[in-house]
């Protein structure tokens, strides 16, 4: 008995030094020794463990199986894992369960006692990692199976390992038919003949042509049809094997669309150029006879004025007015056709000076006030286009003013990446339903026999603004005036603005 105690103390010392949870049970399954690591793992003290059946540490549903396993071990004692191939669980003192692995080793004591040493490993973290891996694989499987693009995996010899349903539909082969076959079966010449050589060259030299980048090549379906495809290849290591995954997209529709877009763009460009040239040539050709008509009308109105009665004089005034309107219309068409086609030198444009010159040129009627805010920015643009922009907006406001005390204001706001300019008046205003129409060519809201207008001005404003990637719009209420807004990007604006002073024309 003394030797057994000495031996027991020796075992107790060895178990106490171990970091793994260990316990010793006798032939009846009662715990004889348990080390501190075992106490910590199961949350039980020595007093709670010693002399208790090992079933104390096992969930109740496994008790019957454990008794049979313990009897089997007693009959054939040898070092082995407990419950090989089965999931084992431990039970803590607080009732919680956790997955474990148990290694069993028989112990022979000098007194002839048959004991068993059980080493217990908590594998909670490993099981969590395995579950995460399984979930990840399930997600990847779902993505693989439901992906719109075709996905094909091959080994380093070019043999097909996997094909998703999209690849089956695209090429007309089932995954089972292609498994183990060379992926070049799905390629058109010359890629088909060169594929193995390219793959071997990459494996030997590491020189990449498609891997990690992607390119457009041609594929070959089961029925022999050739089609364009976009291929992206990624390399990966799976279980020590070098594998390659290709993502394939049929770009036949995109090719057709690109070709149609290219053809349509060419047709539109050609049509625009023809229309622009037509407008330019026709306008120039109309100028010459129009000048003759204008000169003749002025001559008749001057030299034969005494021969006209009141009706004749009215007709002559109408004739001269129509000639002047047609001349203005031709000038407007010429200006419109030049925007975006005829490029002027881009330079710094001081808007304070542009507005001052424009007001002098327009010569607003007496009683009308035009206020221009100070410190307008300096922008980089074509001076003539910017002058046309402000001139058309201001002349439009002057032309349609219906009040004797008309007021027009010009200013700007900082709008982030843009300058936002406005021309505001207290005139008759515009109905909402006309907000888009007024920027169309040859559109005017007032009768031409009441207000002289060609319907080109605002269309010209819109074209100039959009040439500079800006936008133009109107805000208005009938009877409360209108505000025309337009933006110009700061990317083409000078960094500083001169400190001009406000000026007023009256």
ABEGO torsion letter per residue (X at the ends): XAAAAAAAAAAAAAAAABABBBBBBBAAGBBABBBAAAAAAAGBBAAAABGBBAAAABBAAAAAAAAAAAAAAAABBBBBBBGBGBBBBBBBAAGBBBBBBBBBBBBBBAAGBBBBBBBBBBAAAAAAAAAAAAAAAAAAAAAAAABABBBBBBBAAGBBABBBAAAAAAAGBBAAAABGBBAAAABBOAAAAAAAAAAAAAAAAGBBAABGAEBBBBBBBAAGBBBBBBBBBBBBBBGGBBBBBBBBBBAAAAAAAAAAAAAAAAAAAAAAAAAAAAAAAAAAAAAAAAAAAAAAAAAAAAAAAAABBAAAAAAAAAAAAAAAAAAAAAAAAAAAAABGABBBBBBBBBAAAAAAAAAAAAGBBBGBBBBBBBGBBBBBBBAAAAAAAAAAAAAAAAAABABABBBBBBBBBBBEABBBBBBBBABAEBBAAAAAAAABBGBBABBAAABBBAGAAAAAAAAAAAAAGBBBBBBBBBGAEBBBBBBBBAAABBABBBBBBBBBBX
